[in-house]
Amino acid sequence: MSFAEKPDLRSATVQARCVRLPAKAADAASLAPVVETQALSCGENDLLIEVKAAAVNPSDVKAATGLMPYAVFPRTPGRDYAGVVIDGPQGWIGREVFGSSGDLGIRRDGTHATHLVVEAEASVEKPNSLSWEEAAGIGVPFVTAMEGLRRAGIPKAGETVLVMGVNGKVGQAATQIASWHGARVIGVVRRSEPYEGHANSPVDVVDASATDVAARVRELTNGKGADIVFNTVGDPYFEAAHKSLGLRGRQILIAAVDRIVQFNILEFYRGQHTYVGIDTLGLSSVATGAVLRELGPGFAGGHLKPFPIKPNAIYPLDQAKAAFIAVAGSSRDRVILRP
């Protein structure tokens, strides 16, 4: 008999199969994950979720290879998930949910397992139109994009959003959200290629390898510049982003290659610019759930679409190392573990 048929079970325990990282590794190829069995049960305000799919993010690889000193070991990695509630507060059992987190898989055991315990407030109802894999793939990229635009100010109709690295997953999510809210989107790519993702209006694409980005943005905006620059790459595009900003423009930063940049302070304050730093690892599971709930109407209305999941980018738990190596290799595919 399933848990859904026995809602009176409030302290159910399951033997979960979990990917375990015993220690940090020098690189993805040196990872030695094992699959272990652990007993899991949920507390009074928690959910016990049967995981149907979980994404592998670049941050999972970075944490596993020692680039995040606060990552604990041994641990089960994984920040994003989709699954069915099998135990929890009244009214939750049997619900299909998805979620993400800044602490799952980093500072506490995460989603790369057959089961997961998470706070009830952290989980979000999964839209019926989404597959398990699509729902699991929403997490970190869409939360990062939405949190950046929330902090910078949700763009409005008539505003221009410049997305540096527009074909990356965060870049695509930012493009979807900005165009959903009526903003015009200009995307920057590092070589000649079209925009690959979904958008609610046409996206102008600027090839950074062949064009002065800031000059082209000024040209496309009749000299005004961008209201928001979502810089998903960091310092390689910092100067171009700075020069692309219009009056009272805001630059969102989520990444860095070299940590130190120089910029013209005079132009910064005379342009009344704002720089917004986003680190979703600082968001708890509950805070992340609140961000995802804001995105819910977009997915329900078809304005936002999940990333397509390719069959060859789906791995079982016992092939977690191969999944991590695929992500470390800068694969553009959204990589998914299916327990």
C-alpha positions as CSV (number, residue, x, y, z in Angstrom):
1,M,0.0,0.0,0.0
2,S,1.4,3.5,-0.9
3,F,1.8,6.4,1.5
4,A,-0.8,8.3,-0.5
5,E,-3.4,5.6,0.6
6,K,-2.3,5.9,4.2
7,P,-2.3,9.6,5.1
8,D,-2.2,8.7,8.8
9,L,1.4,7.7,8.5
10,R,3.2,10.8,10.0
11,S,6.5,9.2,10.9
12,A,7.1,7.0,7.9
13,T,10.7,5.9,7.3
14,V,12.1,5.0,3.9
15,Q,15.4,3.5,2.9
16,A,16.7,6.0,0.3
17,R,19.4,5.3,-2.2
18,C,21.6,8.4,-2.3
19,V,24.6,9.5,-4.3
20,R,27.4,10.2,-1.7
21,L,30.5,12.2,-2.2
22,P,32.9,11.1,0.6
23,A,35.4,14.0,0.0
24,K,36.2,16.8,-2.4
25,A,38.1,15.9,-5.6
26,A,40.7,17.8,-7.7
27,D,38.4,17.8,-10.7
28,A,35.3,16.1,-12.1
29,A,37.2,13.2,-13.5
30,S,38.6,12.4,-10.1
31,L,35.2,12.3,-8.4
32,A,34.4,9.0,-6.7
33,P,30.7,9.0,-5.9
34,V,29.1,6.0,-4.4
35,V,25.4,5.1,-4.0
36,E,24.5,4.3,-0.4
37,T,21.3,3.6,1.5
38,Q,20.2,5.9,4.2
39,A,17.0,5.9,6.4
40,L,15.0,9.1,5.9
41,S,11.9,10.4,7.7
42,C,10.4,13.9,7.9
43,G,9.7,16.2,10.8
44,E,6.4,17.9,11.7
45,N,6.7,20.7,9.1
46,D,8.7,18.8,6.5
47,L,7.9,16.8,3.4
48,L,9.3,13.4,2.5
49,I,9.5,13.4,-1.3
50,E,10.0,10.5,-3.7
51,V,12.4,12.1,-6.2
52,K,11.4,11.5,-9.8
53,A,14.2,13.7,-11.4
54,A,17.0,15.9,-10.2
55,A,19.2,18.3,-12.1
56,V,23.0,18.5,-12.0
57,N,24.2,22.1,-12.0
58,P,27.6,23.7,-12.5
59,S,27.5,24.7,-8.8
60,D,27.2,21.0,-7.9
61,V,30.5,20.3,-9.7
62,K,32.2,23.4,-8.2
63,A,31.2,22.3,-4.7
64,A,32.4,18.7,-5.3
65,T,35.8,19.9,-6.6
66,G,36.6,22.2,-3.7
67,L,35.7,25.6,-5.2
68,M,33.1,26.2,-2.4
69,P,35.0,25.9,0.9
70,Y,31.7,25.8,2.9
71,A,30.5,22.6,1.1
72,V,30.3,19.8,3.7
73,F,31.6,16.2,3.2
74,P,30.5,13.5,3.1
75,R,27.2,14.6,1.5
76,T,24.6,13.9,-1.1
77,P,24.8,16.6,-3.8
78,G,22.0,18.2,-5.8
79,R,20.0,21.5,-5.5
80,D,17.1,21.0,-7.9
81,Y,14.4,18.3,-7.9
82,A,10.9,17.2,-8.9
83,G,8.9,14.5,-7.2
84,V,5.8,13.2,-5.3
85,V,5.1,13.9,-1.6
86,I,4.8,10.6,0.2
87,D,4.7,11.9,3.8
88,G,4.1,15.3,5.4
89,P,1.4,17.6,6.8
90,Q,-2.2,17.0,6.0
91,G,-3.1,17.9,2.4
92,W,0.4,17.4,1.0
93,I,0.6,13.7,0.5
94,G,0.3,12.7,-3.2
95,R,1.0,16.2,-4.5
96,E,3.5,16.6,-7.4
97,V,6.1,19.3,-6.5
98,F,9.4,20.7,-7.6
99,G,11.9,23.0,-6.0
100,S,15.5,24.2,-5.6
101,S,17.8,25.6,-2.9
102,G,21.0,27.4,-2.0
103,D,21.8,25.0,0.8
104,L,20.6,21.6,-0.4
105,G,23.5,19.6,-1.7
106,I,26.0,22.1,-0.4
107,R,25.6,22.5,3.3
108,R,23.2,19.7,3.8
109,D,22.2,16.5,1.9
110,G,20.6,17.2,-1.4
111,T,18.5,15.9,-4.2
112,H,20.6,13.2,-6.0
113,A,18.7,10.4,-4.3
114,T,15.5,8.4,-4.5
115,H,14.1,10.4,-1.6
116,L,14.5,13.9,-0.1
117,V,13.4,15.7,3.1
118,V,12.7,19.4,2.7
119,E,10.6,22.1,4.4
120,A,6.9,22.2,3.3
121,E,7.3,25.9,2.5
122,A,10.1,25.1,0.1
123,S,8.2,23.0,-2.4
124,V,6.1,24.4,-5.2
125,E,3.2,22.7,-7.1
126,K,4.4,21.2,-10.3
127,P,2.4,22.4,-13.4
128,N,0.7,19.4,-15.0
129,S,2.1,20.4,-18.4
130,L,5.7,19.8,-17.3
131,S,7.4,16.4,-17.3
132,W,9.4,15.4,-14.2
133,E,12.7,16.1,-16.0
134,E,11.5,19.5,-17.3
135,A,10.4,20.5,-13.8
136,A,13.7,19.4,-12.2
137,G,15.5,21.5,-14.8
138,I,13.9,24.8,-13.9
139,G,15.5,25.4,-10.5
140,V,18.8,27.2,-10.3
141,P,18.8,29.0,-13.8
142,F,15.3,30.4,-13.4
143,V,15.8,31.2,-9.7
144,T,19.1,33.1,-10.5
145,A,17.4,35.0,-13.3
146,M,14.3,35.9,-11.3
147,E,16.2,36.9,-8.2
148,G,18.5,39.1,-10.3
149,L,15.6,40.9,-11.9
150,R,13.7,41.1,-8.6
151,R,16.7,42.8,-7.0
152,A,17.3,45.1,-10.0
153,G,13.6,45.9,-10.5
154,I,11.4,43.8,-12.7
155,P,11.6,45.3,-16.2
156,K,8.6,47.0,-17.6
157,A,7.2,47.4,-21.1
158,G,9.3,49.9,-23.0
159,E,12.5,49.0,-21.1
160,T,15.5,47.3,-22.7
161,V,17.3,44.3,-21.0
162,L,20.7,43.4,-22.4
163,V,21.6,39.8,-21.6
164,M,25.3,38.9,-21.8
165,G,25.7,35.2,-22.5
166,V,22.1,34.9,-23.8
167,N,22.4,31.3,-24.8
168,G,23.4,30.1,-21.4
169,K,20.7,28.6,-19.2
170,V,20.5,31.7,-16.9
171,G,20.7,33.9,-20.0
172,Q,17.7,32.1,-21.5
173,A,15.8,32.2,-18.3
174,A,16.4,36.0,-18.0
175,T,15.3,36.5,-21.6
176,Q,12.1,34.6,-21.0
177,I,11.2,36.5,-17.8
178,A,12.1,39.9,-19.2
179,S,10.1,39.4,-22.4
180,W,7.2,38.0,-20.4
181,H,7.0,41.3,-18.6
182,G,7.1,43.2,-21.9
183,A,10.7,44.3,-22.0
184,R,12.8,44.3,-25.2
185,V,15.7,41.9,-25.0
186,I,19.1,42.3,-26.7
187,G,21.3,39.2,-26.4
188,V,25.1,39.0,-26.6
189,V,26.8,35.9,-27.9
190,R,30.6,35.2,-28.1
191,R,30.4,34.0,-31.7
192,S,27.9,34.2,-34.5
193,E,24.8,32.2,-33.6
194,P,21.1,32.8,-33.2
195,Y,19.3,32.9,-29.8
196,E,18.4,29.3,-28.9
197,G,15.7,29.6,-26.3
198,H,12.1,30.6,-25.9
199,A,11.1,34.3,-25.8
200,N,7.8,36.2,-25.9
201,S,9.1,38.7,-28.4
202,P,11.9,38.9,-30.9
203,V,15.4,39.0,-29.5
204,D,18.2,41.1,-31.2
205,V,21.5,39.2,-31.1
206,V,24.9,40.9,-31.0
207,D,28.0,38.9,-31.9
208,A,30.7,40.1,-29.5
209,S,33.5,38.6,-31.7
210,A,32.6,40.8,-34.6
211,T,30.9,43.9,-33.1
212,D,31.6,46.6,-30.5
213,V,28.8,45.5,-28.1
214,A,28.2,48.9,-26.4
215,A,28.2,50.8,-29.7
216,R,25.7,48.3,-31.2
217,V,23.4,48.5,-28.1
218,R,23.4,52.3,-28.4
219,E,22.6,52.0,-32.0
220,L,19.7,49.6,-31.3
221,T,18.3,51.8,-28.6
222,N,18.6,55.2,-30.4
223,G,21.5,56.2,-28.1
224,K,19.7,55.5,-24.9
225,G,21.4,52.3,-23.8
226,A,20.1,49.4,-21.7
227,D,17.9,49.8,-18.6
228,I,19.2,46.5,-17.3
229,V,22.3,44.5,-18.2
230,F,22.1,40.9,-17.0
231,N,25.8,39.9,-17.1
232,T,25.9,36.1,-16.7
233,V,29.6,35.9,-17.7
234,G,31.2,38.5,-15.4
235,D,34.5,40.4,-15.9
236,P,35.0,39.5,-19.6
237,Y,31.9,41.5,-20.4
238,F,32.1,44.0,-17.6
239,E,33.5,46.9,-19.5
240,A,31.0,46.4,-22.4
241,A,28.2,46.1,-19.9
242,H,29.2,49.2,-18.1
243,K,29.3,51.2,-21.4
244,S,26.0,49.8,-22.5
245,L,24.1,51.1,-19.5
246,G,21.7,53.9,-20.0
247,L,20.9,56.6,-17.4
248,R,20.0,54.9,-14.0
249,G,20.8,51.6,-15.6
250,R,21.4,48.5,-13.5
251,Q,24.0,45.8,-14.1
252,I,23.3,42.3,-12.6
253,L,26.4,40.2,-11.9
254,I,26.3,36.5,-11.1
255,A,29.8,35.1,-12.1
256,A,33.4,35.9,-12.4
257,V,36.5,34.6,-14.2
258,D,39.0,37.1,-12.8
259,R,37.7,38.6,-9.6
260,I,39.1,42.1,-10.0
261,V,37.8,44.7,-12.6
262,Q,38.4,48.4,-13.2
263,F,35.7,50.8,-14.1
264,N,35.2,54.5,-14.5
265,I,33.8,55.8,-11.3
266,L,32.9,59.2,-12.8
267,E,30.8,57.5,-15.5
268,F,29.3,55.2,-12.8
269,Y,27.9,58.0,-10.6
270,R,27.1,60.4,-13.3
271,G,25.1,57.7,-15.0
272,Q,23.4,57.0,-11.6
273,H,24.1,53.3,-12.2
274,T,23.5,50.4,-9.8
275,Y,25.4,47.1,-9.6
276,V,23.5,44.1,-8.2
277,G,25.3,41.0,-7.0
278,I,23.3,37.7,-7.0
279,D,24.4,34.5,-5.2
280,T,21.6,32.0,-5.0
281,L,23.7,29.9,-2.7
282,G,22.7,32.4,-0.1
283,L,19.0,31.6,-0.4
284,S,17.5,28.9,1.8
285,S,15.1,26.3,0.5
286,V,12.2,28.3,1.7
287,A,13.4,31.6,0.2
288,T,14.1,29.8,-3.1
289,G,10.5,28.3,-3.0
290,A,9.2,31.9,-2.8
291,V,11.1,32.9,-5.9
292,L,9.8,29.8,-7.8
293,R,6.2,30.6,-6.8
294,E,6.5,34.0,-8.5
295,L,7.4,32.2,-11.7
296,G,4.4,29.8,-11.5
297,P,1.9,32.0,-13.4
298,G,4.5,32.4,-16.2
299,F,4.8,28.6,-16.7
300,A,1.0,28.1,-16.2
301,G,0.3,30.7,-18.9
302,G,2.9,29.5,-21.4
303,H,5.0,32.7,-21.2
304,L,7.8,30.7,-19.6
305,K,8.9,27.3,-20.9
306,P,11.2,24.7,-19.4
307,F,14.5,23.8,-21.0
308,P,14.2,20.9,-23.4
309,I,15.7,17.7,-21.9
310,K,17.5,15.5,-24.3
311,P,17.3,11.7,-23.7
312,N,21.1,11.4,-23.8
313,A,21.4,14.0,-21.0
314,I,19.4,11.8,-18.5
315,Y,21.5,9.5,-16.2
316,P,20.7,6.9,-13.5
317,L,22.1,7.5,-10.0
318,D,24.9,5.0,-10.5
319,Q,26.1,7.0,-13.4
320,A,26.3,10.3,-11.4
321,K,30.0,10.7,-12.2
322,A,29.3,10.7,-15.9
323,A,26.6,13.3,-15.3
324,F,29.1,15.5,-13.4
325,I,31.7,15.2,-16.1
326,A,29.1,16.2,-18.7
327,V,28.3,19.3,-16.8
328,A,32.0,20.1,-16.1
329,G,32.6,19.8,-19.9
330,S,30.4,22.9,-20.4
331,S,27.6,20.9,-22.0
332,R,24.7,23.2,-23.0
333,D,22.3,20.4,-22.3
334,R,20.4,20.4,-19.0
335,V,21.7,17.3,-17.3
336,I,19.3,15.3,-15.2
337,L,19.6,12.3,-12.8
338,R,16.5,10.0,-12.8
339,P,16.6,7.7,-9.7
